Amino acid sequence: MRRIVLYVFMFLSLWTVGFTLLIKNRKSAFSRSMGYSFLAAGTPSFAFSIHLVFIPLLERLDLLTPSLRRLLEWISIPAIHTYWYSFAYFILISAIVFSGFFSTKSTRIATFLLIIPVLVMIGVTADFNIPFEFEVKKVRLFFALYLIAAFLLYFASCIKEQDHLMRKNRYRTTVLVVSATMLAYLNDFIGMVRFSFGSGPFQIESNGMWKFNYLIILWVVAYFFFYGVKYGFMGIKLRIEDHKHDYSMRHLTEGTQILNHAIKNELQKINYLNARAMTLIDRDQKEQTRDALRSLSRVSDHLLDMMNRLKDKAEDIVLQEGEHRLSELIDQTLATIKPLLENGNSFHIGRQYDVDGLVVCDATHVRELLSNVCLNAIDALPREDGCIRITTKYVKNSLYIYVKDNGKGIPEENRKRIFDPFFTTKKNTSSYGLGLSYCYSVMNKHGGKIGIAESEIGKGTTLYIKFPGRRFRIDTGR
């Protein structure tokens, strides 16, 4: 009786969780992949229940006919194959979705490509005949690779997460999935050798650890129960809702501060250009006055565009993409910084286009990003002989823009924080610490990265801006 309860408990509990995830959270790709994982995880206990519970029970009740036995045996075969051939696949897909490293399109492509080896394995090694025999060693090593990749993605997503509450949630999910999956693999993929039926009773050759799989299921239930008690069953929901509210308020504040940051930068340029134009008018230098006014027009147009794009001062960055020449984006950015070069500052900005071409990007946000990076570099320059050099390179299917300065450098303890919202080492009250955080968000939206290539105290810093190769087309023609 105890055996009947355990076997039935295992597949019914796993299938209940799986169907609940698929029904209640079907719009979530992660919930769907985990739902399929739970369904697949329940199929071996269902198959074993057929042979070790249902068939013996029907025999004792004198209800088992040869045709019914054969039907039940046929049903158990796809159940067995579902687990040993697809479980690791669904776990890997759940990891790909959970990690957030891949776009929706890339995830769909991975879902398709990763199922191909599974189907090949089924076609080459799967047995659908009765008498039936299955040797686990046929799939043991192959699917270990899938699970290792999944575990790495789960832990990498935890390390990547910057929000401390979300990081805790990610670690809880990772610990649960990885521990339960690893134990299941040890019991079923390592501990199992072979099993057969059809020419006699159901035979299992193993170390016997599969009989304790119910403990893994109890561990999963206990894990959820622990956090349910710790936070309260309703408390879990309230914690999540409070966190979403805090995140929304932080996003609102950050959006407003980004707008203020952009306005501050552009108003400084406008004030200088206005004063310069007035001076040139008094000197009757018409051509220089026209140049100053044209620069003033470019700055005001850029500012208006930024204000229109940051709707209501709080919306997320929404890209309006097009093809833009890389060198022109950089030249246009430097044109808005040019007034600073004419304001008695002793520094030089040079550029070196080792590669040029068309970038698929949001030109407004990329220009603002480059402007922020350059202005930060200018703030770090020495009073005399300051130098900034912008270089473009194409390396390993990625476009890099390097911005190098000979400034004071970034202390080691600050290098991991410079992209955090509101972090700043500047002493003036007009600095909000949002410039590089904004740059990070822009590059994240483009599927790229921004980071520190190198920095040395007293010698300077080099930042890199990286676009994925799919966004860049080398084309030096004008």
Secondary structure, 3 states (H helix, E strand, C coil): CHHHHHHHHHHHHHHHHHHHHHHHCCCCHHHHHHHHHHHHHHHHHHHHHHHHHHHHHHHHCCCCCHHHHHHHHHHHHHHHHHHHHHHHHHHHHHHHHHHCCCCHHHHHHHHHHHHHHHHHHHHHHCCCCCCEEEECHHHHHHHHHHHHHHHHHHHHHHHHCCCHHHHHHHHHHHHHHHHHHHHHHHHHHHCEEEEEECCCCCEEEECCHHHHHHHHHHHHHHHHHHHHHHHCHHHHHHHHHHHHHHHHHHHHHHHHHHHHHHHHHHHHHHHHHHHHHHHHHHCCCHHHHHHHHHHHHHHHHHHHHHHHHCHHHCCCCCCCCEEEEHHHHHHHHHHHHHHHHCCCCCEEEEEEECCCEEEEECHHHHHHHHHHHHHHHHHHCCCCCEEEEEEEEEECCEEEEEEEECCCCCCHHHCCCCCCCCCCCCCCCCCCCCHHHHHHHHHHHCCCEEEEEEEECCCEEEEEEEEEHHHEEECCCC
